[in-house]
Amino acid sequence: MKAIVYGAYGGPDVLHLAERARPELQPKGARVRVQAAAVTTADWRLRAAAFPGVLALVGRAMFGWRRPRQPVLGSAFAGEVTEAGEGSPWSPGQQVLGFVPAGAHAEELVIGPDACVVARPAGMSAEAAAALPFGGLAALVFLRDVAQLKPGQRVLITGGSGEVGAMAVQIATALGARATAMASAGNLALLRELGTETALDYRSADLAALGQSFDVVLDTFGALSVRQARALLRPGGVFVPLNFGLREIAAALWPWARRRVKIHVNADRAEDLEALVKLWAEGQLHPLVGEVFPMAEARAAHARVEGRHKRGAVVLRMDG
């Protein structure tokens, strides 16, 4: 099978197409023909060993000190089950979407019986299905579980047009919250379409002069310091940074603060993915696909993601 592989950390040029052996089907597992897979922020960070803050040493220890242990990236995918092992919950011909640790940037992958994989509903394109898990799971868990966002509360979301931010705006609205989101001037109309109450240009908006305070500040890409975020919070409010370093960790260790910092690394659970699919079926969540690249143009897709100014998800078509 063909796969996008890399054997050293570096820029997009370390990626190349290669023939690899088909992954071995495990008992109770299933083989999936990958139709589409997202290129996420996590993918470019793994490719470049660009782990943020204090996670640099942890990242190298987990994924390889000098070179990557896993040569095939890719976590969020959509595909079709082609083969199922004895006792597998899946059957050949089923359309699925999911989130795996790695290996989705290939023509095939195998999934275990407990993988974060669910059935893809009729009417959801492969591109939209691949765009759903990464941003959707992060936004759902961080807003619903970590921040415990309630109906009527105000939430500020930075990077509102990005892969996580676009999902966060929609999920916050679905939870009954009032969302204020920040993006570039060219994406303000998009933020309003997604359901944000107030759309702000991150280049020109003066948050200190906004005259609003928030119950939750969700920073999707490291735009705010702890001090800046706390100044925007109401007493009892929470700052939830997706990218965090020593300062955020230290601030999170003070649970008695009137304006708290919460950091979290979420597990990927099929039940959360089912919740996202349910929101999609109800018309409350629409995966935002920014650009689609063929498999052969993986380098260009990675370069687009690494530029940090993409709109929605960047997706690879793995089946040509």
C-alpha positions as CSV (number, residue, x, y, z in Angstrom):
1,M,0.0,0.0,0.0
2,K,1.0,3.6,-0.4
3,A,1.6,5.8,2.6
4,I,3.1,9.2,3.4
5,V,6.2,8.5,5.5
6,Y,9.0,10.4,7.2
7,G,12.2,9.2,8.8
8,A,13.6,12.4,10.3
9,Y,12.2,15.4,12.0
10,G,12.1,18.6,9.9
11,G,10.1,20.6,7.4
12,P,7.4,19.3,5.0
13,D,10.2,18.2,2.7
14,V,10.9,15.2,5.0
15,L,7.7,13.7,3.8
16,H,7.5,11.3,0.9
17,L,5.3,8.7,-0.7
18,A,6.4,5.1,-0.2
19,E,5.2,1.6,-0.5
20,R,4.7,-0.1,2.8
21,A,3.4,-3.5,3.9
22,R,-0.3,-3.7,4.7
23,P,-0.9,-3.5,8.5
24,E,-1.7,-6.8,10.0
25,L,-5.3,-7.4,11.0
26,Q,-5.7,-8.2,14.7
27,P,-8.3,-10.4,16.4
28,K,-11.6,-8.4,16.8
29,G,-10.1,-5.6,14.7
30,A,-11.0,-4.3,11.3
31,R,-9.2,-3.1,8.2
32,V,-10.2,0.2,6.8
33,R,-9.6,1.7,3.3
34,V,-8.9,5.3,4.1
35,Q,-10.8,7.8,1.9
36,A,-9.8,11.0,3.5
37,A,-7.6,12.1,6.4
38,A,-7.0,15.5,8.1
39,V,-3.6,17.1,8.4
40,T,-3.8,18.6,11.9
41,T,-1.7,20.9,14.1
42,A,-0.6,17.7,15.9
43,D,0.7,16.2,12.7
44,W,3.0,19.1,11.9
45,R,4.2,19.3,15.4
46,L,5.1,15.6,15.4
47,R,6.7,15.9,12.0
48,A,8.8,18.9,13.1
49,A,9.3,17.8,16.7
50,A,7.8,21.3,17.5
51,F,6.4,20.4,20.9
52,P,5.2,23.5,22.8
53,G,6.9,24.6,26.0
54,V,7.6,22.0,28.6
55,L,6.3,19.3,26.4
56,A,9.4,19.3,24.2
57,L,11.2,16.7,26.4
58,V,8.1,14.7,26.9
59,G,7.3,14.7,23.2
60,R,10.8,13.5,22.3
61,A,10.6,10.7,24.9
62,M,7.2,9.6,23.7
63,F,7.7,9.8,19.9
64,G,11.5,9.4,19.4
65,W,14.6,11.3,20.6
66,R,16.5,11.5,17.3
67,R,13.9,10.2,14.8
68,P,10.3,9.4,14.8
69,R,9.3,5.9,16.0
70,Q,6.1,5.9,14.0
71,P,6.9,6.8,10.4
72,V,3.2,7.4,9.3
73,L,1.3,10.3,10.7
74,G,-2.4,10.9,10.6
75,S,-5.1,10.6,13.2
76,A,-8.4,11.9,12.0
77,F,-9.8,9.9,9.1
78,A,-12.9,8.7,7.2
79,G,-13.0,5.4,5.3
80,E,-14.7,2.1,4.6
81,V,-14.3,-1.2,6.4
82,T,-13.0,-3.8,4.0
83,E,-12.2,-6.7,6.3
84,A,-13.2,-7.6,9.8
85,G,-11.6,-10.0,12.3
86,E,-13.6,-12.6,14.2
87,G,-15.5,-10.8,17.0
88,S,-15.1,-7.4,15.5
89,P,-17.9,-4.9,16.0
90,W,-17.5,-3.8,12.4
91,S,-18.6,-5.4,9.1
92,P,-17.2,-5.0,5.6
93,G,-18.8,-2.2,3.7
94,Q,-19.5,0.0,6.7
95,Q,-18.6,3.7,6.4
96,V,-16.7,4.9,9.4
97,L,-14.9,8.0,10.8
98,G,-12.5,8.1,13.7
99,F,-9.4,9.2,15.5
100,V,-6.4,6.9,15.9
101,P,-3.0,7.5,17.5
102,A,-1.2,7.4,14.0
103,G,-1.2,5.7,10.6
104,A,-4.2,7.4,8.9
105,H,-2.0,9.0,6.2
106,A,-2.0,5.8,4.2
107,E,-4.3,3.9,1.9
108,E,-5.2,1.4,4.7
109,L,-5.1,1.2,8.4
110,V,-6.3,-1.3,11.0
111,I,-8.5,-0.4,14.0
112,G,-9.1,-2.3,17.3
113,P,-12.5,-3.1,18.8
114,D,-12.1,-0.2,21.3
115,A,-10.8,2.4,18.9
116,C,-12.3,5.9,18.8
117,V,-14.3,5.1,15.7
118,V,-18.0,5.4,14.9
119,A,-20.3,4.9,11.9
120,R,-20.3,7.7,9.4
121,P,-23.9,8.8,8.7
122,A,-25.3,9.0,5.3
123,G,-25.0,12.4,3.8
124,M,-21.7,13.2,5.5
125,S,-18.9,13.5,3.0
126,A,-15.5,11.8,3.5
127,E,-13.8,15.2,3.7
128,A,-16.3,16.5,6.3
129,A,-16.0,13.3,8.3
130,A,-12.2,13.5,8.4
131,A,-12.5,17.2,9.5
132,L,-14.7,16.4,12.4
133,P,-12.7,14.4,15.0
134,F,-9.6,16.5,15.8
135,G,-11.2,19.9,16.3
136,G,-14.5,18.5,17.4
137,L,-13.2,16.3,20.2
138,A,-10.9,19.0,21.6
139,A,-13.7,21.6,21.5
140,L,-16.3,19.4,23.0
141,V,-14.2,18.1,25.9
142,F,-12.5,21.4,26.7
143,L,-15.8,23.3,26.7
144,R,-18.3,20.8,28.1
145,D,-16.1,18.9,30.6
146,V,-13.0,21.0,31.5
147,A,-14.6,24.5,31.4
148,Q,-18.1,23.1,32.3
149,L,-19.7,25.7,30.1
150,K,-23.3,26.4,31.0
151,P,-26.3,27.9,29.0
152,G,-26.2,31.7,29.1
153,Q,-22.6,32.0,30.0
154,R,-20.2,34.1,27.9
155,V,-17.1,32.4,26.3
156,L,-14.3,34.0,24.4
157,I,-12.6,31.8,21.8
158,T,-9.3,32.7,20.1
159,G,-8.6,31.3,16.6
160,G,-12.3,31.1,15.9
161,S,-11.8,30.2,12.2
162,G,-9.3,27.4,12.8
163,E,-9.8,23.7,13.1
164,V,-10.5,23.7,16.8
165,G,-11.9,27.2,17.0
166,A,-14.6,26.8,14.3
167,M,-15.8,23.7,16.2
168,A,-15.7,25.5,19.5
169,V,-17.9,28.4,18.3
170,Q,-20.5,25.9,17.1
171,I,-20.3,23.7,20.2
172,A,-20.5,26.6,22.6
173,T,-23.6,27.8,20.8
174,A,-25.1,24.3,20.9
175,L,-24.5,24.3,24.7
176,G,-26.5,27.5,25.0
177,A,-23.6,29.8,25.6
178,R,-22.9,33.3,24.1
179,A,-19.8,33.1,22.0
180,T,-17.3,35.9,21.2
181,A,-14.7,34.7,18.8
182,M,-11.5,36.2,17.3
183,A,-10.1,35.7,13.8
184,S,-8.6,37.7,11.0
185,A,-10.7,40.4,9.3
186,G,-11.4,38.2,6.3
187,N,-13.0,35.5,8.5
188,L,-15.3,37.6,10.6
189,A,-18.3,36.9,8.3
190,L,-17.6,33.2,8.7
191,L,-17.6,33.5,12.5
192,R,-21.1,35.0,12.4
193,E,-22.2,32.2,10.1
194,L,-20.9,29.7,12.6
195,G,-23.0,31.3,15.4
196,T,-20.7,33.7,17.2
197,E,-22.5,36.6,18.9
198,T,-19.5,38.9,18.5
199,A,-16.8,38.6,15.9
200,L,-13.5,40.4,16.6
201,D,-10.5,41.1,14.3
202,Y,-7.5,39.7,16.4
203,R,-5.2,42.3,14.8
204,S,-7.1,45.4,15.8
205,A,-9.4,44.4,18.7
206,D,-8.6,45.9,22.1
207,L,-9.8,43.3,24.5
208,A,-9.1,45.5,27.5
209,A,-11.4,48.2,26.1
210,L,-14.1,45.7,25.1
211,G,-16.1,46.3,28.3
212,Q,-17.0,42.6,28.6
213,S,-16.0,39.9,30.9
214,F,-16.3,36.2,30.3
215,D,-17.1,33.0,32.2
216,V,-14.7,31.0,30.0
217,V,-11.7,32.0,27.8
218,L,-10.7,29.2,25.4
219,D,-7.3,29.9,23.8
220,T,-6.9,27.5,20.9
221,F,-3.4,28.5,19.8
222,G,-1.5,30.4,22.5
223,A,-2.7,34.0,21.8
224,L,-3.1,35.1,25.4
225,S,-1.0,35.0,28.5
226,V,-2.3,34.0,31.9
227,R,-2.4,37.6,33.0
228,Q,-4.3,38.8,29.8
229,A,-6.8,36.0,30.1
230,R,-7.5,36.5,33.8
231,A,-8.1,40.2,33.2
232,L,-11.0,39.1,30.9
233,L,-12.6,36.7,33.3
234,R,-15.4,37.2,35.7
235,P,-14.8,36.0,39.3
236,G,-15.2,32.3,39.2
237,G,-14.3,32.2,35.5
238,V,-11.8,29.8,33.9
239,F,-9.0,30.2,31.4
240,V,-8.5,27.0,29.3
241,P,-5.4,27.2,27.1
242,L,-4.9,24.3,24.6
243,N,-1.2,25.1,24.4
244,F,0.5,25.5,27.8
245,G,3.9,25.9,29.4
246,L,5.3,26.3,32.8
247,R,3.4,29.5,33.6
248,E,0.1,27.9,32.7
249,I,0.9,24.8,34.8
250,A,2.0,26.9,37.7
251,A,-1.2,29.0,37.5
252,A,-3.3,25.8,37.3
253,L,-1.8,24.6,40.6
254,W,-3.6,27.5,42.5
255,P,-7.2,26.1,42.7
256,W,-8.2,28.8,45.2
257,A,-7.8,31.6,42.7
258,R,-11.0,33.5,41.9
259,R,-10.1,33.3,38.2
260,R,-8.8,29.8,37.6
261,V,-6.6,28.2,34.9
262,K,-7.4,24.7,33.8
263,I,-5.1,22.6,31.7
264,H,-6.0,19.2,30.3
265,V,-4.9,16.5,27.9
266,N,-8.1,14.8,26.7
267,A,-8.5,11.1,25.9
268,D,-10.2,10.3,22.6
269,R,-13.4,8.4,23.3
270,A,-15.9,6.9,20.8
271,E,-18.8,8.2,23.0
272,D,-17.6,11.8,22.5
273,L,-17.3,11.2,18.8
274,E,-20.9,9.9,18.8
275,A,-22.0,13.1,20.5
276,L,-20.4,15.1,17.7
277,V,-22.1,13.1,15.1
278,K,-25.4,13.6,16.9
279,L,-24.9,17.4,16.8
280,W,-24.2,17.1,13.1
281,A,-27.4,15.1,12.5
282,E,-29.3,17.8,14.4
283,G,-27.8,20.6,12.2
284,Q,-25.9,22.2,15.1
285,L,-22.4,21.3,13.9
286,H,-20.9,21.6,10.5
287,P,-17.2,20.5,10.0
288,L,-15.4,23.3,8.2
289,V,-13.2,22.0,5.4
290,G,-10.8,24.7,4.4
291,E,-8.7,23.0,1.7
292,V,-8.4,19.5,0.2
293,F,-5.2,18.1,-1.2
294,P,-4.5,14.9,-3.1
295,M,-2.3,12.4,-1.3
296,A,0.7,13.2,-3.5
297,E,0.6,16.9,-2.2
298,A,1.1,16.1,1.4
299,R,4.0,18.5,1.7
300,A,1.8,21.4,0.5
301,A,-0.9,20.4,3.0
302,H,1.6,20.3,5.9
303,A,3.0,23.7,4.8
304,R,-0.5,25.1,4.9
305,V,-1.2,23.9,8.4
306,E,2.2,25.0,9.7
307,G,1.5,28.5,8.5
308,R,-1.1,28.8,11.3
309,H,-3.5,30.8,9.2
310,K,-5.6,28.1,7.7
311,R,-9.4,28.2,7.6
312,G,-11.0,25.1,9.1
313,A,-9.4,21.7,8.5
314,V,-6.9,20.8,5.8
315,V,-7.8,17.3,4.4
316,L,-5.9,14.8,2.2
317,R,-7.8,12.6,-0.2
318,M,-6.1,9.2,0.3
319,D,-7.9,7.3,-2.4
320,G,-7.0,9.5,-5.4
